[in-house]
Amino acid sequence: MASFVSRFSFSRVGNYSARILAPLGRRSLTTANSVLDHEQKELYEAASSFAEAEMAPIMLKHLGSYCLTEPGTGSDAASLSTSAKKEGSKYILNGSKAFISNGGDSDIYIVMARTGGAGPKGISTFIVSKDSPGLSFGKKEKKVGWSSQPTRAISSKLIIYCWYLFLLKSILIINYNRIINKIKDIKYAQIASCSLGGADSSLRAALEHSAVRKQFGTPIFDFQNTQFELAEMAGRLNASRLMVRQAARMLDEKSPSAVAFCAMHFEKLNRCKIIVAYNIIIKQLSKTDYAGKQAHVELAERMRKRDPGSAPQVGDRVAYVIIKAAKGAAAYERAEDPIYVLNNGLPIDTHYYLENQLVKPLTRIFEPILTEKVGSLFSGDHTRSIHLTTPNTGALMRFAVRSETCLGCRVPLPPSKKSAGSNAVCVHCLPKLPEIYFANLQIANACQTRYARLWTECQRCQSIMHEDVVCSNSDCPIFYMRTKAQHDNNQQIKVMKRFDLSW
């Protein structure tokens, strides 16, 4: 089966693997995960005639393991410490890897090691055989699930000669930076396919159980609430399946929609239409005395001054976003609590997120695919920005006098320009008052509907449909969506109260 899957992976990496791994995952997630063939993808993405002619037959006959995770840095490839130093005609590979799937059972190990400076550009990929001298394995890890698949730590103290590169007995060096991002994309799509198989199997088991399990003399499948739950499970499963297959198809087509995808997110970010929950950065408050000022530490101190009872303590996770501030302000000065941002309407620093959260990661992902055309992702009409007005909060705003504006033409409404019996429009927009009222009424209905749906989702999450939602999970995007929807709903209620319905 591994050979069968690998043949598809060498021809069309995404779509075929996604369709094959889902049925495998339906019966056994361990089996599906064992044939994820990260090591075949590594060679496939290298796309050299040498790999196709020499390495492909070897990888189709033997089981391989992908060795990236380390005890100290996890899967952060840019920070790995395993080194490979060249001394004359040989390499000395020194380091350790952790949580390696099929460790000890695989015949070939693809090891990431640092051959250059810091960062991902100094990393190379080594293909090491199991019988290489100096390669040792730790004990089999005890896991909650997937016990039939061995997971071990690997330590290496190898001396490998360069001429082995031609004999393929110990090592092959591949440029890491050129292929690692594409490998991760393929890996995530395939793991998602395995999860789809497990979810489909769970849904089938739930359907069978609901047909035979009886309550009050009736199969629980006949109860309406059970049918609702099963229908929702099936709907989410189908939506996930379509999403995974679309991602796999984009991988096979070399992501032709990458520009459109980036354009959509650039436009939302520039127009401040993107959900705040997607811009949140979370860091643990491990201590308060850093050598340099940290954004989450400074924010925790400001929150402590606002409300000592709800401020984060040492050991808590601090969520924050970067907002607009004076030119030249440091990042720790622009960090703010997402809830405070939502309640006060503070603008997000779009330039910070474009440069640090979109441009740099997307360049690393799409540069191997689009090569010199990668610049088209970040230039064009979709990158045009708009300017927001000055925030309506802050020290200076304490001395400002706020005046209401006309809901039609948006001009300020001093007492002399207010229409008789209405605080909503000016005298010039009074003939359009019914149209303006119904337009705002539609907005109010949309705000109430969105807030009600998010509230119901949170009630379903806490499994209590008849009580208030008690949730402050900073890791859940729905929490921030619900807070934003509640704020928008309250603001729209204030707008509707400005209308005098005596007419």
C-alpha positions as CSV (number, residue, x, y, z in Angstrom):
1,M,0.0,0.0,0.0
2,A,2.9,2.4,0.8
3,S,4.3,1.7,-2.7
4,F,0.9,2.3,-4.3
5,V,0.4,5.7,-2.5
6,S,4.0,6.7,-3.3
7,R,3.5,6.2,-7.0
8,F,0.6,8.7,-6.9
9,S,2.6,11.1,-4.8
10,F,5.4,11.2,-7.4
11,S,3.0,12.0,-10.2
12,R,0.3,14.2,-8.6
13,V,1.1,15.0,-5.0
14,G,-2.1,16.7,-3.8
15,N,-5.3,15.4,-5.3
16,Y,-4.6,11.7,-5.5
17,S,-3.1,11.6,-2.0
18,A,-6.1,13.4,-0.6
19,R,-8.5,10.9,-2.2
20,I,-6.5,7.8,-1.1
21,L,-5.6,8.8,2.4
22,A,-9.2,9.6,3.4
23,P,-10.5,6.0,2.9
24,L,-7.4,4.7,4.7
25,G,-8.0,7.0,7.6
26,R,-11.6,5.7,7.8
27,R,-10.3,2.3,9.0
28,S,-7.0,3.2,10.6
29,L,-5.4,6.6,11.2
30,T,-2.2,4.8,12.0
31,T,-2.0,3.2,8.6
32,A,-2.9,6.4,6.8
33,N,-0.3,8.4,8.8
34,S,2.4,5.7,8.1
35,V,2.1,6.2,4.3
36,L,2.0,10.0,4.4
37,D,5.4,9.6,2.6
38,H,7.0,12.9,3.7
39,E,10.3,11.4,2.5
40,Q,8.9,10.7,-1.0
41,K,7.6,14.3,-1.2
42,E,11.1,15.6,-0.2
43,L,12.6,13.9,-3.2
44,Y,9.7,14.7,-5.5
45,E,9.9,18.4,-4.7
46,A,13.6,18.4,-5.4
47,A,12.5,17.6,-9.0
48,S,15.9,16.4,-10.3
49,S,16.5,13.7,-12.8
50,F,18.9,12.1,-10.3
51,A,16.1,11.8,-7.7
52,E,13.7,10.3,-10.2
53,A,16.1,7.8,-11.7
54,E,18.0,6.7,-8.6
55,M,16.1,7.5,-5.5
56,A,12.5,6.9,-6.6
57,P,12.9,3.1,-6.8
58,I,14.6,3.0,-3.4
59,M,11.9,5.0,-1.8
60,L,9.2,2.9,-3.3
61,K,10.7,-0.3,-1.8
62,H,11.6,1.0,1.7
63,L,9.9,2.8,4.6
64,G,11.3,6.3,5.4
65,S,11.0,8.8,8.2
66,Y,11.0,12.6,8.1
67,C,13.3,14.0,10.9
68,L,12.6,17.6,11.6
69,T,11.3,17.9,15.2
70,E,13.9,18.5,17.9
71,P,13.6,18.4,21.7
72,G,14.4,22.1,22.2
73,T,12.9,23.8,19.2
74,G,10.0,21.5,18.1
75,S,9.2,21.8,14.4
76,D,10.6,25.3,14.1
77,A,12.9,24.6,11.2
78,A,14.7,27.9,11.3
79,S,15.9,27.3,14.9
80,L,17.1,23.7,14.7
81,S,20.4,22.9,16.3
82,T,21.4,19.6,14.5
83,S,24.6,20.4,12.7
84,A,26.5,19.0,9.7
85,K,30.0,20.2,9.4
86,K,32.2,19.5,6.4
87,E,35.8,18.5,7.2
88,G,37.7,17.7,4.1
89,S,35.9,15.1,2.1
90,K,33.5,14.1,4.9
91,Y,30.5,15.5,6.8
92,I,30.1,15.1,10.6
93,L,26.4,15.0,11.4
94,N,25.7,15.7,15.0
95,G,22.5,16.2,16.9
96,S,19.2,14.6,18.0
97,K,15.6,14.5,16.8
98,A,12.4,13.8,18.8
99,F,9.0,12.2,18.1
100,I,10.0,10.6,14.8
101,S,7.3,8.5,13.3
102,N,8.4,5.0,12.4
103,G,11.6,5.7,14.2
104,G,13.7,2.5,14.4
105,D,11.6,0.7,11.8
106,S,12.3,2.8,8.8
107,D,15.1,2.0,6.5
108,I,15.8,5.6,5.4
109,Y,15.8,8.8,7.4
110,I,15.7,12.3,6.0
111,V,17.4,14.5,8.5
112,M,17.4,18.3,8.6
113,A,20.7,19.7,9.7
114,R,22.4,23.1,9.7
115,T,25.3,23.5,7.3
116,G,25.4,27.3,7.2
117,G,24.4,30.3,9.2
118,A,21.3,31.1,11.2
119,G,17.8,30.9,9.7
120,P,16.3,28.5,7.1
121,K,18.8,29.3,4.4
122,G,21.6,27.6,6.4
123,I,19.8,24.2,6.4
124,S,20.4,21.2,4.2
125,T,18.6,17.9,3.9
126,F,20.5,14.6,4.5
127,I,19.2,11.2,3.5
128,V,20.7,8.7,6.0
129,S,20.3,4.9,5.9
130,K,19.4,3.0,9.0
131,D,22.7,1.0,9.2
132,S,24.8,4.2,9.1
133,P,27.4,4.0,11.9
134,G,26.6,6.3,14.8
135,L,22.9,6.4,14.3
136,S,21.0,5.4,17.5
137,F,17.3,5.2,18.5
138,G,15.6,5.9,21.8
139,K,12.9,3.9,23.5
140,K,9.4,3.7,22.0
141,E,7.3,6.5,23.2
142,K,4.0,5.8,25.1
143,K,1.1,7.6,23.4
144,V,-2.6,7.9,24.0
145,G,-3.4,6.8,20.5
146,W,-1.7,5.5,17.4
147,S,0.2,3.0,19.5
148,S,0.8,0.6,16.6
149,Q,3.0,3.2,15.0
150,P,6.3,3.5,16.7
151,T,7.6,7.0,17.7
152,R,11.1,7.3,18.9
153,A,13.9,9.9,19.5
154,I,16.9,9.7,17.2
155,S,20.5,10.7,18.0
156,S,23.3,10.9,15.5
157,K,27.1,11.1,15.6
158,L,27.9,10.2,12.0
159,I,31.0,10.6,9.8
160,I,29.9,10.5,6.2
161,Y,32.2,10.8,3.2
162,C,31.2,12.8,0.2
163,W,31.6,10.0,-2.3
164,Y,28.7,8.3,-0.6
165,L,26.6,10.9,-2.3
166,F,27.1,9.0,-5.5
167,L,26.8,5.5,-4.1
168,L,23.6,6.4,-2.2
169,K,24.7,4.3,0.8
170,S,24.5,7.0,3.4
171,I,23.7,10.6,2.3
172,L,22.3,12.9,-0.3
173,I,22.3,16.6,0.2
174,I,19.3,18.7,-1.0
175,N,18.8,22.4,-0.7
176,Y,16.4,22.9,2.2
177,N,15.1,26.4,1.6
178,R,13.8,25.6,-1.9
179,I,11.5,22.8,-1.0
180,I,10.6,22.8,2.7
181,N,7.6,25.1,2.4
182,K,6.0,23.1,-0.4
183,I,6.5,19.9,1.6
184,K,4.7,21.4,4.6
185,D,1.7,22.4,2.4
186,I,1.4,18.9,1.0
187,K,1.8,17.4,4.5
188,Y,-0.9,19.5,6.0
189,A,-3.3,18.6,3.1
190,Q,-2.6,14.9,3.6
191,I,-3.0,15.0,7.4
192,A,-6.3,16.7,6.9
193,S,-7.3,13.9,4.5
194,C,-6.5,11.3,7.2
195,S,-8.6,13.3,9.7
196,L,-11.5,13.3,7.2
197,G,-11.4,9.5,7.1
198,G,-11.5,9.3,10.9
199,A,-14.4,11.9,11.0
200,D,-16.3,9.9,8.4
201,S,-15.9,6.7,10.4
202,S,-17.1,8.4,13.5
203,L,-20.1,9.8,11.8
204,R,-21.0,6.3,10.5
205,A,-20.6,4.8,13.9
206,A,-22.8,7.6,15.4
207,L,-25.5,6.8,12.8
208,E,-25.4,3.1,13.5
209,H,-25.5,3.7,17.3
210,S,-28.4,6.1,17.1
211,A,-30.4,3.6,15.2
212,V,-30.1,0.8,17.8
213,R,-29.8,2.9,21.0
214,K,-33.3,3.4,22.5
215,Q,-34.6,6.0,24.9
216,F,-38.2,5.8,26.2
217,G,-38.8,2.9,23.9
218,T,-37.8,4.9,20.8
219,P,-34.5,4.9,18.9
220,I,-32.7,8.2,19.7
221,F,-32.3,8.8,15.9
222,D,-36.0,9.6,15.9
223,F,-35.5,12.5,18.3
224,Q,-35.2,15.9,16.6
225,N,-32.3,17.1,18.6
226,T,-30.3,14.0,17.6
227,Q,-31.1,14.5,13.9
228,F,-30.0,18.1,14.2
229,E,-26.6,17.1,15.6
230,L,-26.1,14.4,13.0
231,A,-27.1,16.7,10.2
232,E,-24.6,19.4,11.4
233,M,-21.9,16.8,11.7
234,A,-22.5,15.6,8.1
235,G,-22.6,19.2,6.8
236,R,-19.3,20.1,8.5
237,L,-17.7,16.9,7.2
238,N,-18.8,17.6,3.6
239,A,-17.6,21.2,3.8
240,S,-14.2,20.0,5.2
241,R,-13.9,17.4,2.5
242,L,-14.5,20.0,-0.3
243,M,-12.0,22.4,1.3
244,V,-9.3,19.7,1.5
245,R,-9.8,18.6,-2.1
246,Q,-9.7,22.2,-3.3
247,A,-6.4,22.7,-1.4
248,A,-5.0,19.5,-2.9
249,R,-6.1,20.6,-6.4
250,M,-4.4,24.0,-5.9
251,L,-1.2,22.2,-4.9
252,D,-1.3,20.2,-8.1
253,E,-2.0,23.3,-10.2
254,K,0.9,25.2,-8.5
255,S,-1.5,27.6,-6.8
256,P,-2.8,29.6,-9.8
257,S,-5.2,31.4,-7.4
258,A,-2.5,32.6,-5.1
259,V,-2.7,36.2,-6.4
260,A,-6.4,36.2,-6.0
261,F,-6.2,34.8,-2.5
262,C,-3.6,37.4,-1.5
263,A,-5.6,40.2,-3.1
264,M,-8.7,39.2,-1.1
265,H,-6.9,39.3,2.2
266,F,-4.9,42.4,1.3
267,E,-8.1,44.3,0.5
268,K,-9.8,43.2,3.7
269,L,-6.8,44.2,5.8
270,N,-6.4,47.5,4.1
271,R,-10.0,48.4,4.5
272,C,-10.1,47.1,8.1
273,K,-12.7,44.5,7.2
274,I,-10.8,41.5,8.4
275,I,-11.8,39.9,11.6
276,V,-9.8,41.0,14.6
277,A,-9.5,37.4,15.8
278,Y,-7.3,36.6,12.8
279,N,-4.8,39.3,13.7
280,I,-4.3,38.3,17.4
281,I,-0.8,37.4,18.7
282,I,-0.7,35.3,21.8
283,K,2.3,35.0,24.1
284,Q,2.7,33.5,27.6
285,L,3.6,35.9,30.4
286,S,6.4,33.8,31.9
287,K,8.1,36.7,33.7
288,T,7.9,40.4,34.0
289,D,11.6,41.4,34.0
290,Y,12.9,41.0,30.5
291,A,16.1,42.6,29.3
292,G,14.1,44.5,26.7
293,K,10.6,45.7,26.7
294,Q,8.2,43.1,25.4
295,A,4.8,43.9,23.9
296,H,2.8,41.3,26.0
297,V,4.5,42.4,29.2
298,E,3.9,46.1,28.7
299,L,0.2,45.3,27.8
300,A,-0.2,43.2,30.9
301,E,1.0,46.1,33.0
302,R,-1.4,48.5,31.4
303,M,-4.3,46.1,31.8
304,R,-3.3,45.8,35.5
305,K,-3.7,49.5,35.9
306,R,-7.1,49.5,34.2
307,D,-8.5,46.5,36.1
308,P,-6.3,44.6,38.6
309,G,-8.9,41.9,39.0
310,S,-9.0,40.7,35.4
311,A,-5.4,41.5,34.4
312,P,-3.3,38.6,33.3
313,Q,-0.8,37.1,35.8
314,V,2.5,35.3,35.4
315,G,1.8,32.0,33.7
316,D,-1.2,33.3,31.8
317,R,-1.4,33.7,28.0
318,V,-1.7,37.4,26.8
319,A,-3.5,38.1,23.6
320,Y,-2.9,41.3,21.8
321,V,-3.1,43.1,18.5
322,I,-1.0,45.9,17.0
323,I,-2.9,49.2,16.6
324,K,-2.1,52.4,14.9
325,A,-0.1,55.0,16.9
326,A,2.2,57.9,16.4
327,K,4.9,57.5,13.8
328,G,8.0,55.8,15.1
329,A,6.2,54.2,18.1
330,A,7.7,50.9,19.2
331,A,5.7,47.7,18.8
332,Y,5.3,47.3,22.6
333,E,3.6,50.8,22.7
334,R,1.1,49.8,20.0
335,A,0.1,46.4,21.5
336,E,-3.4,46.5,22.8
337,D,-6.0,44.1,24.3
338,P,-8.3,42.9,21.5
339,I,-11.5,43.4,23.6
340,Y,-10.4,47.0,24.3
341,V,-9.8,47.5,20.6
342,L,-13.3,46.1,19.7
343,N,-15.1,48.2,22.4
344,N,-13.4,51.4,21.5
345,G,-13.1,51.1,17.7
346,L,-9.3,51.4,17.6
347,P,-7.8,50.9,14.1
348,I,-5.4,48.0,13.4
349,D,-2.0,48.8,12.1
350,T,-2.4,47.3,8.7
351,H,1.2,48.1,7.6
352,Y,2.6,46.0,10.4
353,Y,0.5,43.0,9.6
354,L,1.1,43.3,5.8
355,E,4.9,43.4,6.3
356,N,5.3,41.0,9.1
357,Q,2.3,38.6,9.0
358,L,1.7,38.4,5.2
359,V,4.5,39.6,3.0
360,K,7.4,37.7,4.6
361,P,5.6,34.3,5.1
362,L,3.9,34.4,1.7
363,T,7.2,35.2,0.1
364,R,8.8,32.1,1.7
365,I,5.8,29.9,0.6
366,F,5.3,31.1,-3.0
367,E,8.9,32.0,-4.0
368,P,9.7,28.4,-4.9
369,I,6.5,28.2,-7.0
370,L,6.2,31.6,-8.6
371,T,10.0,32.4,-8.6
372,E,10.4,36.0,-10.0
373,K,6.7,36.5,-10.2
374,V,6.3,36.4,-6.4
375,G,6.3,40.2,-6.4
376,S,2.9,40.3,-8.1
377,L,1.3,39.1,-4.9
378,F,2.2,42.3,-3.2
379,S,1.7,45.0,-5.9
380,G,-1.2,46.1,-7.9
381,D,-4.7,47.5,-7.3
382,H,-5.4,45.0,-4.4
383,T,-2.7,46.7,-2.3
384,R,-4.1,50.2,-2.4
385,S,-4.8,51.4,1.2
386,I,-7.2,53.9,2.7
387,H,-6.7,56.3,5.5
388,L,-8.8,56.2,8.6
389,T,-9.7,59.2,10.7
390,T,-8.1,59.9,14.1
391,P,-9.2,57.4,16.8
392,N,-12.1,58.7,18.9
393,T,-10.3,57.6,22.2
394,G,-7.3,58.9,24.0
395,A,-6.2,61.7,26.3
396,L,-6.9,64.6,23.9
397,M,-10.4,63.3,23.2
398,R,-11.4,64.1,26.8
399,F,-11.4,67.8,25.8
400,A,-13.3,67.2,22.5
401,V,-17.0,67.8,22.1
402,R,-18.6,65.1,20.2
403,S,-21.5,66.0,17.9
404,E,-23.9,63.7,16.1
405,T,-23.9,63.5,12.3
406,C,-26.7,63.2,9.8
407,L,-27.4,59.5,8.9
408,G,-27.9,60.6,5.4
409,C,-25.2,63.1,4.3
410,R,-22.9,62.6,7.4
411,V,-22.6,66.3,8.1
412,P,-22.4,67.4,11.8
413,L,-25.8,68.1,13.4
414,P,-25.7,71.2,15.5
415,P,-29.0,72.1,17.1
416,S,-29.8,74.6,14.3
417,K,-29.5,72.0,11.6
418,K,-31.6,69.2,13.2
419,S,-34.9,68.6,11.6
420,A,-38.0,69.1,13.7
421,G,-38.8,66.0,15.8
422,S,-35.8,64.0,14.6
423,N,-32.2,63.6,15.8
424,A,-31.3,61.3,12.9
425,V,-31.1,63.6,9.8
426,C,-30.6,67.2,8.9
427,V,-33.3,69.4,7.4
428,H,-32.0,68.7,3.9
429,C,-32.3,64.9,4.3
430,L,-35.7,65.0,5.9
431,P,-37.5,64.0,2.7
432,K,-35.4,60.8,2.6
433,L,-36.1,59.9,6.2
434,P,-38.2,56.8,5.5
435,E,-35.5,55.4,3.2
436,I,-32.7,56.1,5.7
437,Y,-34.8,54.6,8.5
438,F,-35.4,51.3,6.6
439,A,-31.8,51.1,5.5
440,N,-30.7,51.3,9.1
441,L,-33.4,48.9,10.2
442,Q,-31.9,46.3,7.8
443,I,-28.5,46.9,9.3
444,A,-29.9,46.5,12.8
445,N,-31.6,43.2,11.8
446,A,-28.4,41.9,10.3
447,C,-26.5,42.8,13.4
448,Q,-29.0,41.1,15.7
449,T,-29.1,38.0,13.5
450,R,-25.3,37.7,13.5
451,Y,-25.0,38.2,17.2
452,A,-27.8,35.7,17.9
453,R,-26.1,33.0,15.7
454,L,-22.7,33.5,17.4
455,W,-24.4,33.5,20.8
456,T,-26.1,30.2,20.0
457,E,-22.8,28.7,18.8
458,C,-21.2,29.6,22.1
459,Q,-24.2,28.1,24.0
460,R,-23.8,24.9,21.9
461,C,-20.1,24.9,22.7
462,Q,-20.7,24.9,26.5
463,S,-23.6,22.4,26.1
464,I,-26.1,24.7,27.9
465,M,-28.7,26.2,25.6
466,H,-30.9,27.9,28.3
467,E,-28.2,29.9,30.3
468,D,-26.0,32.8,29.6
469,V,-22.6,32.3,27.9
470,V,-19.7,32.4,30.3
471,C,-16.6,32.3,28.1
472,S,-13.4,34.3,27.9
473,N,-11.4,31.9,25.8
474,S,-8.8,34.1,24.1
475,D,-7.8,31.2,21.7
476,C,-11.3,31.0,20.2
477,P,-12.0,33.3,17.2
478,I,-15.8,33.0,17.8
479,F,-15.3,34.7,21.2
480,Y,-14.0,37.8,19.5
481,M,-16.5,37.6,16.7
482,R,-19.3,37.5,19.3
483,T,-17.8,40.4,21.2
484,K,-17.6,42.4,18.0
485,A,-21.1,41.5,17.0
486,Q,-22.4,42.5,20.4
487,H,-20.6,45.9,20.1
488,D,-22.0,46.5,16.6
489,N,-25.5,45.5,17.7
490,N,-25.4,47.9,20.7
491,Q,-24.1,50.7,18.5
492,Q,-26.9,50.1,16.0
493,I,-29.5,50.1,18.7
494,K,-28.3,53.6,19.7
495,V,-28.6,54.7,16.1
496,M,-32.2,53.4,15.9
497,K,-33.1,55.3,19.1
498,R,-32.3,58.6,17.3
499,F,-35.3,58.1,15.0
500,D,-38.5,59.6,16.2
501,L,-41.2,57.2,15.1
502,S,-44.1,59.6,15.8
503,W,-44.4,60.3,12.1
